[in-house]
Amino acid sequence: MCASCPSIFPAPGPKAELEEGSALTPRFGADGLVTCVTTDAATGELLMVAHMNAEALAKTLETGEAWYWSRSRGELWHKGATSGQIQTVVEMRVDCDQDALWLKVNVAGDGGCCHTGRRSCFYRKVETADGKSGLVPV
């Protein structure tokens, strides 16, 4: 991860400032990441959940396009750079204690977001019957 990135954003202040203030002071976890939920700006459809480090968040704010931190590859990831599924940020929200982000995006290319070729990463639901759980397509 980026060595100079912790200084990109100010440290979170007192609880009242964190919850009611106007400063973006994200609370990155011990791993340096914050969870990011991404939905379609027009439909509200849940597309994906990913993570951002300080550098990914800064690049997202700077470019208006979604950048994430790939935990599996251990590298910065510009969503759509190879697939054409660029995510243009329409709105970004932060939760009450600034440890989670919500991006509302427009998706370019074929409109997909999942590496399996589907529109959403959430393409199965969990069903239970007779005390057993299983996955079924939605």
N, CA, C and O atoms as CSV, one atom per row, in Angstrom:
chain,resi,resn,atom,element,x,y,z
A,1,MET,N,N,0.830,-1.184,0.000
A,1,MET,CA,C,0.000,0.000,0.000
A,1,MET,C,C,0.873,1.246,0.000
A,1,MET,O,O,2.077,1.176,0.247
A,2,CYS,N,N,0.274,2.345,-0.270
A,2,CYS,CA,C,0.983,3.614,-0.400
A,2,CYS,C,C,1.529,4.098,0.941
A,2,CYS,O,O,0.767,4.297,1.887
A,3,ALA,N,N,2.828,4.285,1.025
A,3,ALA,CA,C,3.465,4.691,2.286
A,3,ALA,C,C,3.055,6.088,2.729
A,3,ALA,O,O,2.957,6.351,3.928
A,4,SER,N,N,2.815,6.989,1.780
A,4,SER,CA,C,2.454,8.366,2.153
A,4,SER,C,C,0.954,8.555,2.296
A,4,SER,O,O,0.504,9.652,2.625
A,5,CYS,N,N,0.176,7.516,2.058
A,5,CYS,CA,C,-1.276,7.665,2.027
A,5,CYS,C,C,-1.948,7.970,3.358
A,5,CYS,O,O,-2.953,8.682,3.357
A,6,PRO,N,N,-1.461,7.481,4.487
A,6,PRO,CA,C,-2.162,7.821,5.723
A,6,PRO,C,C,-2.295,9.325,5.941
A,6,PRO,O,O,-3.238,9.756,6.605
A,7,SER,N,N,-1.392,10.131,5.409
A,7,SER,CA,C,-1.457,11.573,5.610
A,7,SER,C,C,-2.376,12.281,4.603
A,7,SER,O,O,-2.557,13.496,4.689
A,8,ILE,N,N,-2.950,11.547,3.661
A,8,ILE,CA,C,-3.845,12.154,2.677
A,8,ILE,C,C,-5.087,12.726,3.347
A,8,ILE,O,O,-5.555,13.803,2.978
A,9,PHE,N,N,-5.619,12.009,4.327
A,9,PHE,CA,C,-6.829,12.432,5.023
A,9,PHE,C,C,-6.498,12.731,6.481
A,9,PHE,O,O,-5.679,12.038,7.084
A,10,PRO,N,N,-7.126,13.754,7.050
A,10,PRO,CA,C,-6.874,14.043,8.462
A,10,PRO,C,C,-7.359,12.893,9.337
A,10,PRO,O,O,-8.277,12.159,8.969
A,11,ALA,N,N,-6.737,12.750,10.488
A,11,ALA,CA,C,-7.151,11.727,11.443
A,11,ALA,C,C,-8.539,12.046,11.967
A,11,ALA,O,O,-8.882,13.215,12.147
A,12,PRO,N,N,-9.344,11.015,12.214
A,12,PRO,CA,C,-10.668,11.267,12.778
A,12,PRO,C,C,-10.566,12.002,14.108
A,12,PRO,O,O,-9.692,11.714,14.925
A,13,GLY,N,N,-11.463,12.947,14.311
A,13,GLY,CA,C,-11.484,13.728,15.541
A,13,GLY,C,C,-12.438,13.133,16.558
A,13,GLY,O,O,-12.745,11.942,16.508
A,14,PRO,N,N,-12.902,13.951,17.470
A,14,PRO,CA,C,-13.855,13.496,18.485
A,14,PRO,C,C,-15.141,12.969,17.837
A,14,PRO,O,O,-15.448,13.299,16.691
A,15,LYS,N,N,-15.880,12.154,18.578
A,15,LYS,CA,C,-17.088,11.507,18.075
A,15,LYS,C,C,-18.070,12.501,17.455
A,15,LYS,O,O,-18.627,12.229,16.392
A,16,ALA,N,N,-18.285,13.623,18.090
A,16,ALA,CA,C,-19.229,14.615,17.569
A,16,ALA,C,C,-18.795,15.131,16.201
A,16,ALA,O,O,-19.628,15.297,15.310
A,17,GLU,N,N,-17.507,15.384,16.028
A,17,GLU,CA,C,-16.993,15.832,14.724
A,17,GLU,C,C,-17.122,14.727,13.687
A,17,GLU,O,O,-17.509,14.979,12.545
A,18,LEU,N,N,-16.800,13.513,14.084
A,18,LEU,CA,C,-16.868,12.365,13.190
A,18,LEU,C,C,-18.283,12.165,12.674
A,18,LEU,O,O,-18.491,11.929,11.484
A,19,GLU,N,N,-19.250,12.259,13.570
A,19,GLU,CA,C,-20.645,11.982,13.224
A,19,GLU,C,C,-21.400,13.173,12.648
A,19,GLU,O,O,-22.317,12.986,11.849
A,20,GLU,N,N,-21.039,14.382,13.033
A,20,GLU,CA,C,-21.819,15.548,12.623
A,20,GLU,C,C,-21.022,16.589,11.845
A,20,GLU,O,O,-21.606,17.512,11.276
A,21,GLY,N,N,-19.717,16.457,11.812
A,21,GLY,CA,C,-18.869,17.450,11.167
A,21,GLY,C,C,-18.897,17.362,9.648
A,21,GLY,O,O,-19.503,16.457,9.074
A,22,SER,N,N,-18.236,18.310,9.012
A,22,SER,CA,C,-18.231,18.374,7.549
A,22,SER,C,C,-16.923,17.863,6.938
A,22,SER,O,O,-16.778,17.856,5.716
A,23,ALA,N,N,-15.973,17.436,7.771
A,23,ALA,CA,C,-14.687,16.953,7.257
A,23,ALA,C,C,-14.742,15.454,6.976
A,23,ALA,O,O,-15.236,14.669,7.786
A,24,LEU,N,N,-14.225,15.077,5.810
A,24,LEU,CA,C,-14.072,13.656,5.491
A,24,LEU,C,C,-12.817,13.161,6.204
A,24,LEU,O,O,-11.697,13.518,5.840
A,25,THR,N,N,-13.025,12.335,7.222
A,25,THR,CA,C,-11.925,11.767,8.002
A,25,THR,C,C,-12.152,10.266,8.126
A,25,THR,O,O,-12.480,9.777,9.207
A,26,PRO,N,N,-11.980,9.533,7.030
A,26,PRO,CA,C,-12.313,8.106,7.041
A,26,PRO,C,C,-11.529,7.320,8.086
A,26,PRO,O,O,-10.354,7.582,8.341
A,27,ARG,N,N,-12.205,6.368,8.669
A,27,ARG,CA,C,-11.593,5.493,9.666
A,27,ARG,C,C,-11.205,4.186,8.989
A,27,ARG,O,O,-12.009,3.259,8.888
A,28,PHE,N,N,-9.971,4.128,8.532
A,28,PHE,CA,C,-9.456,2.917,7.906
A,28,PHE,C,C,-9.181,1.889,8.995
A,28,PHE,O,O,-8.762,2.240,10.097
A,29,GLY,N,N,-9.420,0.616,8.680
A,29,GLY,CA,C,-9.180,-0.437,9.642
A,29,GLY,C,C,-7.692,-0.688,9.843
A,29,GLY,O,O,-6.852,-0.032,9.228
A,30,ALA,N,N,-7.379,-1.637,10.702
A,30,ALA,CA,C,-5.986,-1.991,10.991
A,30,ALA,C,C,-5.250,-2.425,9.720
A,30,ALA,O,O,-4.027,-2.311,9.632
A,31,ASP,N,N,-6.009,-2.923,8.739
A,31,ASP,CA,C,-5.424,-3.341,7.463
A,31,ASP,C,C,-5.276,-2.173,6.491
A,31,ASP,O,O,-4.816,-2.357,5.364
A,32,GLY,N,N,-5.668,-0.961,6.928
A,32,GLY,CA,C,-5.562,0.226,6.076
A,32,GLY,C,C,-6.699,0.366,5.084
A,32,GLY,O,O,-6.604,1.158,4.146
A,33,LEU,N,N,-7.778,-0.391,5.273
A,33,LEU,CA,C,-8.872,-0.414,4.308
A,33,LEU,C,C,-10.186,0.039,4.926
A,33,LEU,O,O,-10.393,-0.047,6.137
A,34,VAL,N,N,-11.062,0.522,4.061
A,34,VAL,CA,C,-12.430,0.860,4.423
A,34,VAL,C,C,-13.333,0.133,3.422
A,34,VAL,O,O,-13.017,0.072,2.234
A,35,THR,N,N,-14.447,-0.415,3.895
A,35,THR,CA,C,-15.385,-1.135,3.034
A,35,THR,C,C,-16.160,-0.146,2.175
A,35,THR,O,O,-16.530,0.935,2.632
A,36,CYS,N,N,-16.401,-0.530,0.924
A,36,CYS,CA,C,-17.128,0.319,-0.017
A,36,CYS,C,C,-18.222,-0.489,-0.703
A,36,CYS,O,O,-17.946,-1.476,-1.386
A,37,VAL,N,N,-19.462,-0.061,-0.515
A,37,VAL,CA,C,-20.614,-0.663,-1.180
A,37,VAL,C,C,-20.885,0.160,-2.440
A,37,VAL,O,O,-20.897,1.390,-2.391
A,38,THR,N,N,-21.102,-0.523,-3.567
A,38,THR,CA,C,-21.325,0.179,-4.830
A,38,THR,C,C,-22.662,-0.239,-5.438
A,38,THR,O,O,-22.948,-1.425,-5.602
A,39,THR,N,N,-23.476,0.774,-5.768
A,39,THR,CA,C,-24.787,0.525,-6.371
A,39,THR,C,C,-24.925,1.310,-7.671
A,39,THR,O,O,-24.194,2.271,-7.910
A,40,ASP,N,N,-25.871,0.890,-8.504
A,40,ASP,CA,C,-26.177,1.589,-9.742
A,40,ASP,C,C,-26.894,2.893,-9.386
A,40,ASP,O,O,-27.871,2.879,-8.636
A,41,ALA,N,N,-26.423,4.000,-9.911
A,41,ALA,CA,C,-26.987,5.315,-9.576
A,41,ALA,C,C,-28.433,5.458,-10.038
A,41,ALA,O,O,-29.224,6.135,-9.381
A,42,ALA,N,N,-28.786,4.835,-11.151
A,42,ALA,CA,C,-30.135,4.995,-11.694
A,42,ALA,C,C,-31.146,4.049,-11.060
A,42,ALA,O,O,-32.281,4.442,-10.791
A,43,THR,N,N,-30.741,2.805,-10.819
A,43,THR,CA,C,-31.697,1.793,-10.362
A,43,THR,C,C,-31.589,1.453,-8.877
A,43,THR,O,O,-32.531,0.915,-8.295
A,44,GLY,N,N,-30.442,1.764,-8.259
A,44,GLY,CA,C,-30.222,1.384,-6.870
A,44,GLY,C,C,-29.760,-0.047,-6.697
A,44,GLY,O,O,-29.537,-0.493,-5.572
A,45,GLU,N,N,-29.612,-0.781,-7.805
A,45,GLU,CA,C,-29.187,-2.181,-7.729
A,45,GLU,C,C,-27.813,-2.301,-7.079
A,45,GLU,O,O,-26.887,-1.568,-7.423
A,46,LEU,N,N,-27.694,-3.225,-6.144
A,46,LEU,CA,C,-26.409,-3.506,-5.513
A,46,LEU,C,C,-25.514,-4.190,-6.530
A,46,LEU,O,O,-25.860,-5.242,-7.066
A,47,LEU,N,N,-24.360,-3.587,-6.795
A,47,LEU,CA,C,-23.451,-4.129,-7.798
A,47,LEU,C,C,-22.298,-4.903,-7.183
A,47,LEU,O,O,-21.980,-6.005,-7.631
A,48,MET,N,N,-21.671,-4.340,-6.163
A,48,MET,CA,C,-20.498,-4.986,-5.594
A,48,MET,C,C,-20.149,-4.389,-4.243
A,48,MET,O,O,-20.612,-3.306,-3.885
A,49,VAL,N,N,-19.330,-5.109,-3.505
A,49,VAL,CA,C,-18.725,-4.625,-2.271
A,49,VAL,C,C,-17.231,-4.819,-2.438
A,49,VAL,O,O,-16.777,-5.903,-2.803
A,50,ALA,N,N,-16.474,-3.782,-2.175
A,50,ALA,CA,C,-15.020,-3.841,-2.332
A,50,ALA,C,C,-14.391,-3.047,-1.190
A,50,ALA,O,O,-15.070,-2.667,-0.237
A,51,HIS,N,N,-13.106,-2.806,-1.297
A,51,HIS,CA,C,-12.388,-2.064,-0.261
A,51,HIS,C,C,-11.537,-0.975,-0.897
A,51,HIS,O,O,-11.105,-1.086,-2.044
A,52,MET,N,N,-11.309,0.077,-0.125
A,52,MET,CA,C,-10.442,1.168,-0.558
A,52,MET,C,C,-9.397,1.420,0.519
A,52,MET,O,O,-9.688,1.363,1.714
A,53,ASN,N,N,-8.180,1.700,0.075
A,53,ASN,CA,C,-7.192,2.259,0.994
A,53,ASN,C,C,-7.216,3.775,0.766
A,53,ASN,O,O,-8.001,4.260,-0.049
A,54,ALA,N,N,-6.387,4.509,1.456
A,54,ALA,CA,C,-6.396,5.969,1.328
A,54,ALA,C,C,-6.081,6.414,-0.098
A,54,ALA,O,O,-6.676,7.369,-0.597
A,55,GLU,N,N,-5.152,5.729,-0.751
A,55,GLU,CA,C,-4.795,6.103,-2.118
A,55,GLU,C,C,-5.963,5.871,-3.076
A,55,GLU,O,O,-6.218,6.708,-3.941
A,56,ALA,N,N,-6.668,4.762,-2.939
A,56,ALA,CA,C,-7.823,4.474,-3.804
A,56,ALA,C,C,-8.921,5.511,-3.586
A,56,ALA,O,O,-9.530,5.985,-4.545
A,57,LEU,N,N,-9.170,5.859,-2.342
A,57,LEU,CA,C,-10.188,6.870,-2.048
A,57,LEU,C,C,-9.775,8.223,-2.619
A,57,LEU,O,O,-10.599,8.926,-3.204
A,58,ALA,N,N,-8.518,8.590,-2.457
A,58,ALA,CA,C,-8.040,9.869,-2.996
A,58,ALA,C,C,-8.163,9.895,-4.518
A,58,ALA,O,O,-8.583,10.905,-5.083
A,59,LYS,N,N,-7.804,8.798,-5.190
A,59,LYS,CA,C,-7.904,8.741,-6.658
A,59,LYS,C,C,-9.360,8.790,-7.115
A,59,LYS,O,O,-9.671,9.393,-8.142
A,60,THR,N,N,-10.241,8.161,-6.359
A,60,THR,CA,C,-11.665,8.207,-6.682
A,60,THR,C,C,-12.178,9.637,-6.595
A,60,THR,O,O,-12.892,10.096,-7.486
A,61,LEU,N,N,-11.820,10.336,-5.538
A,61,LEU,CA,C,-12.238,11.734,-5.378
A,61,LEU,C,C,-11.635,12.624,-6.461
A,61,LEU,O,O,-12.298,13.532,-6.963
A,62,GLU,N,N,-10.392,12.368,-6.816
A,62,GLU,CA,C,-9.682,13.180,-7.807
A,62,GLU,C,C,-10.203,12.971,-9.226
A,62,GLU,O,O,-10.352,13.932,-9.981
A,63,THR,N,N,-10.484,11.709,-9.596
A,63,THR,CA,C,-10.841,11.391,-10.981
A,63,THR,C,C,-12.335,11.288,-11.240
A,63,THR,O,O,-12.780,11.404,-12.382
A,64,GLY,N,N,-13.118,11.068,-10.175
A,64,GLY,CA,C,-14.549,10.852,-10.363
A,64,GLY,C,C,-14.866,9.454,-10.866
A,64,GLY,O,O,-16.003,9.170,-11.241
A,65,GLU,N,N,-13.875,8.587,-10.876
A,65,GLU,CA,C,-14.056,7.186,-11.260
A,65,GLU,C,C,-13.630,6.307,-10.087
A,65,GLU,O,O,-12.757,6.682,-9.304
A,66,ALA,N,N,-14.257,5.132,-9.975
A,66,ALA,CA,C,-14.008,4.255,-8.834
A,66,ALA,C,C,-12.654,3.559,-8.918
A,66,ALA,O,O,-12.302,2.947,-9.927
A,67,TRP,N,N,-11.912,3.675,-7.824
A,67,TRP,CA,C,-10.654,2.964,-7.617
A,67,TRP,C,C,-10.802,2.170,-6.326
A,67,TRP,O,O,-11.408,2.644,-5.366
A,68,TYR,N,N,-10.258,0.985,-6.305
A,68,TYR,CA,C,-10.350,0.125,-5.134
A,68,TYR,C,C,-8.978,-0.449,-4.814
A,68,TYR,O,O,-8.028,-0.290,-5.580
A,69,TRP,N,N,-8.892,-1.117,-3.672
A,69,TRP,CA,C,-7.701,-1.877,-3.319
A,69,TRP,C,C,-8.068,-3.346,-3.441
A,69,TRP,O,O,-8.983,-3.820,-2.768
A,70,SER,N,N,-7.361,-4.063,-4.294
A,70,SER,CA,C,-7.597,-5.488,-4.466
A,70,SER,C,C,-6.856,-6.255,-3.378
A,70,SER,O,O,-5.626,-6.308,-3.368
A,71,ARG,N,N,-7.612,-6.844,-2.471
A,71,ARG,CA,C,-6.988,-7.634,-1.404
A,71,ARG,C,C,-6.345,-8.896,-1.969
A,71,ARG,O,O,-5.290,-9.317,-1.493
A,72,SER,N,N,-6.969,-9.506,-2.980
A,72,SER,CA,C,-6.420,-10.747,-3.526
A,72,SER,C,C,-5.136,-10.511,-4.308
A,72,SER,O,O,-4.225,-11.338,-4.269
A,73,ARG,N,N,-5.054,-9.387,-5.020
A,73,ARG,CA,C,-3.845,-9.095,-5.807
A,73,ARG,C,C,-2.860,-8.208,-5.060
A,73,ARG,O,O,-1.699,-8.100,-5.455
A,74,GLY,N,N,-3.316,-7.570,-3.977
A,74,GLY,CA,C,-2.454,-6.686,-3.209
A,74,GLY,C,C,-2.021,-5.466,-3.997
A,74,GLY,O,O,-0.863,-5.054,-3.936
A,75,GLU,N,N,-2.979,-4.876,-4.756
A,75,GLU,CA,C,-2.629,-3.714,-5.576
A,75,GLU,C,C,-3.833,-2.804,-5.792
A,75,GLU,O,O,-4.986,-3.206,-5.634
A,76,LEU,N,N,-3.525,-1.574,-6.155
A,76,LEU,CA,C,-4.541,-0.596,-6.508
A,76,LEU,C,C,-5.246,-1.066,-7.776
A,76,LEU,O,O,-4.620,-1.637,-8.670
A,77,TRP,N,N,-6.556,-0.821,-7.847
A,77,TRP,CA,C,-7.365,-1.356,-8.941
A,77,TRP,C,C,-8.322,-0.284,-9.444
A,77,TRP,O,O,-9.209,0.159,-8.715
A,78,HIS,N,N,-8.138,0.128,-10.691
A,78,HIS,CA,C,-9.048,1.085,-11.336
A,78,HIS,C,C,-10.134,0.259,-11.995
A,78,HIS,O,O,-9.893,-0.368,-13.026
A,79,LYS,N,N,-11.325,0.250,-11.416
A,79,LYS,CA,C,-12.402,-0.594,-11.913
A,79,LYS,C,C,-12.707,-0.249,-13.359
A,79,LYS,O,O,-13.003,0.899,-13.691
A,80,GLY,N,N,-12.631,-1.260,-14.217
A,80,GLY,CA,C,-12.939,-1.097,-15.625
A,80,GLY,C,C,-11.745,-0.804,-16.511
A,80,GLY,O,O,-11.903,-0.703,-17.727
A,81,ALA,N,N,-10.559,-0.665,-15.943
A,81,ALA,CA,C,-9.377,-0.323,-16.738
A,81,ALA,C,C,-9.112,-1.361,-17.827
A,81,ALA,O,O,-8.665,-1.006,-18.917
A,82,THR,N,N,-9.379,-2.629,-17.548
A,82,THR,CA,C,-9.163,-3.665,-18.570
A,82,THR,C,C,-10.472,-4.149,-19.182
A,82,THR,O,O,-10.484,-4.585,-20.333
A,83,SER,N,N,-11.577,-4.082,-18.435
A,83,SER,CA,C,-12.862,-4.601,-18.927
A,83,SER,C,C,-13.696,-3.560,-19.664
A,83,SER,O,O,-14.616,-3.917,-20.401
A,84,GLY,N,N,-13.388,-2.278,-19.476
A,84,GLY,CA,C,-14.207,-1.217,-20.044
A,84,GLY,C,C,-15.388,-0.847,-19.155
A,84,GLY,O,O,-16.164,0.047,-19.494
A,85,GLN,N,N,-15.530,-1.527,-18.019
A,85,GLN,CA,C,-16.645,-1.282,-17.111
A,85,GLN,C,C,-16.303,-0.177,-16.105
A,85,GLN,O,O,-16.452,-0.349,-14.895
A,86,ILE,N,N,-15.843,0.953,-16.632
A,86,ILE,CA,C,-15.474,2.094,-15.793
A,86,ILE,C,C,-16.691,2.531,-14.982
A,86,ILE,O,O,-17.794,2.655,-15.514
A,87,GLN,N,N,-16.477,2.759,-13.705
A,87,GLN,CA,C,-17.548,3.229,-12.834
A,87,GLN,C,C,-17.360,4.726,-12.589
A,87,GLN,O,O,-16.414,5.142,-11.920
A,88,THR,N,N,-18.271,5.526,-13.139
A,88,THR,CA,C,-18.254,6.968,-12.916
A,88,THR,C,C,-19.101,7.266,-11.686
A,88,THR,O,O,-20.274,6.900,-11.620
A,89,VAL,N,N,-18.497,7.929,-10.724
A,89,VAL,CA,C,-19.176,8.199,-9.460
A,89,VAL,C,C,-20.162,9.352,-9.630
A,89,VAL,O,O,-19.792,10.448,-10.052
A,90,VAL,N,N,-21.408,9.086,-9.299
A,90,VAL,CA,C,-22.461,10.092,-9.324
A,90,VAL,C,C,-22.608,10.695,-7.935
A,90,VAL,O,O,-22.851,11.893,-7.788
A,91,GLU,N,N,-22.459,9.855,-6.921
A,91,GLU,CA,C,-22.574,10.316,-5.532
A,91,GLU,C,C,-21.755,9.385,-4.648
A,91,GLU,O,O,-21.678,8.181,-4.892
A,92,MET,N,N,-21.145,9.965,-3.617
A,92,MET,CA,C,-20.429,9.179,-2.622
A,92,MET,C,C,-20.969,9.570,-1.254
A,92,MET,O,O,-21.123,10.750,-0.940
A,93,ARG,N,N,-21.252,8.558,-0.455
A,93,ARG,CA,C,-21.699,8.795,0.921
A,93,ARG,C,C,-20.765,8.071,1.873
A,93,ARG,O,O,-20.104,7.099,1.509
A,94,VAL,N,N,-20.728,8.567,3.096
A,94,VAL,CA,C,-19.955,7.933,4.158
A,94,VAL,C,C,-20.929,7.661,5.303
A,94,VAL,O,O,-21.845,8.448,5.542
A,95,ASP,N,N,-20.733,6.553,6.008
A,95,ASP,CA,C,-21.648,6.239,7.095
A,95,ASP,C,C,-21.363,7.089,8.330
A,95,ASP,O,O,-20.430,7.892,8.339
A,96,CYS,N,N,-22.170,6.905,9.367
A,96,CYS,CA,C,-22.137,7.769,10.543
A,96,CYS,C,C,-20.782,7.838,11.232
A,96,CYS,O,O,-20.404,8.902,11.723
A,97,ASP,N,N,-20.041,6.737,11.283
A,97,ASP,CA,C,-18.736,6.785,11.944
A,97,ASP,C,C,-17.575,6.723,10.954
A,97,ASP,O,O,-16.435,6.450,11.331
A,98,GLN,N,N,-17.878,6.978,9.699
A,98,GLN,CA,C,-16.890,7.122,8.624
A,98,GLN,C,C,-15.979,5.902,8.460
A,98,GLN,O,O,-14.792,6.035,8.163
A,99,ASP,N,N,-16.558,4.702,8.660
A,99,ASP,CA,C,-15.756,3.504,8.402
A,99,ASP,C,C,-16.329,2.643,7.277
A,99,ASP,O,O,-15.929,1.492,7.101
A,100,ALA,N,N,-17.270,3.213,6.515
A,100,ALA,CA,C,-17.809,2.551,5.329
A,100,ALA,C,C,-18.238,3.615,4.330
A,100,ALA,O,O,-18.698,4.693,4.705
A,101,LEU,N,N,-18.081,3.293,3.057
A,101,LEU,CA,C,-18.447,4.206,1.974
A,101,LEU,C,C,-19.519,3.572,1.099
A,101,LEU,O,O,-19.634,2.349,1.016
A,102,TRP,N,N,-20.299,4.426,0.448
A,102,TRP,CA,C,-21.311,3.980,-0.497
A,102,TRP,C,C,-21.133,4.806,-1.764
A,102,TRP,O,O,-21.276,6.028,-1.744
A,103,LEU,N,N,-20.821,4.132,-2.861
A,103,LEU,CA,C,-20.721,4.796,-4.160
A,103,LEU,C,C,-21.976,4.505,-4.972
A,103,LEU,O,O,-22.425,3.361,-5.050
A,104,LYS,N,N,-22.532,5.542,-5.570
A,104,LYS,CA,C,-23.595,5.395,-6.561
A,104,LYS,C,C,-22.927,5.716,-7.887
A,104,LYS,O,O,-22.395,6.811,-8.068
A,105,VAL,N,N,-22.952,4.760,-8.821
A,105,VAL,CA,C,-22.163,4.890,-10.043
A,105,VAL,C,C,-22.983,4.642,-11.304
A,105,VAL,O,O,-24.033,4.001,-11.274
A,106,ASN,N,N,-22.470,5.169,-12.412
A,106,ASN,CA,C,-22.892,4.779,-13.750
A,106,ASN,C,C,-21.776,3.893,-14.291
A,106,ASN,O,O,-20.596,4.225,-14.176
A,107,VAL,N,N,-22.157,2.772,-14.877
A,107,VAL,CA,C,-21.170,1.804,-15.349
A,107,VAL,C,C,-21.087,1.849,-16.871
A,107,VAL,O,O,-22.103,1.749,-17.560
A,108,ALA,N,N,-19.875,1.999,-17.387
A,108,ALA,CA,C,-19.645,2.042,-18.833
A,108,ALA,C,C,-19.493,0.619,-19.384
A,108,ALA,O,O,-19.643,-0.370,-18.666
A,109,GLY,N,N,-19.196,0.555,-20.663
A,109,GLY,CA,C,-18.991,-0.743,-21.309
A,109,GLY,C,C,-20.286,-1.524,-21.358
A,109,GLY,O,O,-21.336,-0.977,-21.695
A,110,ASP,N,N,-20.213,-2.805,-21.023
A,110,ASP,CA,C,-21.404,-3.649,-21.071
A,110,ASP,C,C,-22.270,-3.518,-19.827
A,110,ASP,O,O,-23.288,-4.200,-19.708
A,111,GLY,N,N,-21.879,-2.650,-18.899
A,111,GLY,CA,C,-22.670,-2.401,-17.704
A,111,GLY,C,C,-22.460,-3.401,-16.587
A,111,GLY,O,O,-23.075,-3.293,-15.526
A,112,GLY,N,N,-21.593,-4.375,-16.820
A,112,GLY,CA,C,-21.333,-5.399,-15.812
A,112,GLY,C,C,-20.365,-4.916,-14.750
A,112,GLY,O,O,-19.675,-3.911,-14.920
A,113,CYS,N,N,-20.330,-5.647,-13.660
A,113,CYS,CA,C,-19.405,-5.308,-12.574
A,113,CYS,C,C,-18.666,-6.522,-12.045
A,113,CYS,O,O,-17.608,-6.384,-11.432
A,114,CYS,N,N,-19.206,-7.704,-12.273
A,114,CYS,CA,C,-18.632,-8.909,-11.678
A,114,CYS,C,C,-17.629,-9.565,-12.625
A,114,CYS,O,O,-17.834,-9.601,-13.838
A,115,HIS,N,N,-16.547,-10.080,-12.052
A,115,HIS,CA,C,-15.530,-10.745,-12.876
A,115,HIS,C,C,-16.065,-12.030,-13.515
A,115,HIS,O,O,-15.415,-12.591,-14.396
A,116,THR,N,N,-17.246,-12.505,-13.082
A,116,THR,CA,C,-17.847,-13.698,-13.689
A,116,THR,C,C,-18.621,-13.354,-14.962
A,116,THR,O,O,-19.141,-14.242,-15.637
A,117,GLY,N,N,-18.694,-12.053,-15.286
A,117,GLY,CA,C,-19.415,-11.615,-16.473
A,117,GLY,C,C,-20.842,-11.164,-16.183
A,117,GLY,O,O,-21.567,-10.772,-17.097
A,118,ARG,N,N,-21.238,-11.218,-14.942
A,118,ARG,CA,C,-22.593,-10.806,-14.572
A,118,ARG,C,C,-22.626,-9.317,-14.242
A,118,ARG,O,O,-21.594,-8.694,-13.995
A,119,ARG,N,N,-23.834,-8.765,-14.246
A,119,ARG,CA,C,-24.018,-7.349,-13.925
A,119,ARG,C,C,-23.649,-7.066,-12.474
A,119,ARG,O,O,-22.976,-6.077,-12.182
A,120,SER,N,N,-24.086,-7.926,-11.570
A,120,SER,CA,C,-23.845,-7.740,-10.142
A,120,SER,C,C,-23.081,-8.937,-9.589
A,120,SER,O,O,-23.202,-10.055,-10.088
A,121,CYS,N,N,-22.297,-8.683,-8.555
A,121,CYS,CA,C,-21.607,-9.778,-7.860
A,121,CYS,C,C,-22.576,-10.590,-7.003
A,121,CYS,O,O,-22.239,-11.679,-6.540
A,122,PHE,N,N,-23.784,-10.053,-6.793
A,122,PHE,CA,C,-24.772,-10.710,-5.940
A,122,PHE,C,C,-25.819,-11.404,-6.809
A,122,PHE,O,O,-26.961,-10.951,-6.889
A,123,TYR,N,N,-25.430,-12.503,-7.460
A,123,TYR,CA,C,-26.279,-13.195,-8.413
A,123,TYR,C,C,-26.854,-14.504,-7.875
A,123,TYR,O,O,-27.496,-15.250,-8.615
A,124,ARG,N,N,-26.627,-14.787,-6.584
A,124,ARG,CA,C,-27.200,-15.982,-5.955
A,124,ARG,C,C,-27.815,-15.602,-4.623
A,124,ARG,O,O,-27.363,-14.669,-3.958
A,125,LYS,N,N,-28.850,-16.332,-4.241
A,125,LYS,CA,C,-29.414,-16.117,-2.919
A,125,LYS,C,C,-29.256,-17.392,-2.111
A,125,LYS,O,O,-29.150,-18.489,-2.660
A,126,VAL,N,N,-29.243,-17.228,-0.814
A,126,VAL,CA,C,-29.109,-18.353,0.102
A,126,VAL,C,C,-30.506,-18.791,0.511
A,126,VAL,O,O,-31.312,-17.986,0.978
A,127,GLU,N,N,-30.779,-20.067,0.332
A,127,GLU,CA,C,-32.053,-20.624,0.769
A,127,GLU,C,C,-31.775,-21.746,1.754
A,127,GLU,O,O,-30.773,-22.454,1.655
A,128,THR,N,N,-32.677,-21.888,2.700
A,128,THR,CA,C,-32.537,-22.966,3.672
A,128,THR,C,C,-33.774,-23.848,3.626
A,128,THR,O,O,-34.900,-23.363,3.509
A,129,ALA,N,N,-33.546,-25.138,3.720
A,129,ALA,CA,C,-34.630,-26.119,3.765
A,129,ALA,C,C,-34.127,-27.321,4.551
A,129,ALA,O,O,-32.998,-27.772,4.359
A,130,ASP,N,N,-34.958,-27.826,5.421
A,130,ASP,CA,C,-34.594,-28.990,6.223
A,130,ASP,C,C,-33.272,-28.802,6.964
A,130,ASP,O,O,-32.494,-29.745,7.110
A,131,GLY,N,N,-33.026,-27.580,7.428
A,131,GLY,CA,C,-31.814,-27.307,8.187
A,131,GLY,C,C,-30.540,-27.206,7.364
A,131,GLY,O,O,-29.446,-27.100,7.920
A,132,LYS,N,N,-30.674,-27.239,6.054
A,132,LYS,CA,C,-29.501,-27.137,5.158
A,132,LYS,C,C,-29.584,-25.847,4.363
A,132,LYS,O,O,-30.671,-25.404,3.993
A,133,SER,N,N,-28.439,-25.252,4.105
A,133,SER,CA,C,-28.379,-24.031,3.306
A,133,SER,C,C,-27.801,-24.355,1.940
A,133,SER,O,O,-26.934,-25.217,1.801
A,134,GLY,N,N,-28.298,-23.648,0.938
A,134,GLY,CA,C,-27.796,-23.815,-0.417
A,134,GLY,C,C,-27.924,-22.526,-1.192
A,134,GLY,O,O,-28.642,-21.616,-0.779
A,135,LEU,N,N,-27.233,-22.442,-2.315
A,135,LEU,CA,C,-27.263,-21.253,-3.161
A,135,LEU,C,C,-28.077,-21.525,-4.415
A,135,LEU,O,O,-27.957,-22.589,-5.024
A,136,VAL,N,N,-28.910,-20.555,-4.801
A,136,VAL,CA,C,-29.677,-20.645,-6.021
A,136,VAL,C,C,-29.556,-19.337,-6.791
A,136,VAL,O,O,-29.498,-18.267,-6.185
A,137,PRO,N,N,-29.518,-19.410,-8.117
A,137,PRO,CA,C,-29.420,-18.185,-8.928
A,137,PRO,C,C,-30.651,-17.303,-8.757
A,137,PRO,O,O,-31.755,-17.787,-8.509
A,138,VAL,N,N,-30.433,-15.993,-8.895
A,138,VAL,CA,C,-31.569,-15.051,-8.854
A,138,VAL,C,C,-31.771,-14.459,-10.229
A,138,VAL,O,O,-32.671,-13.643,-10.423
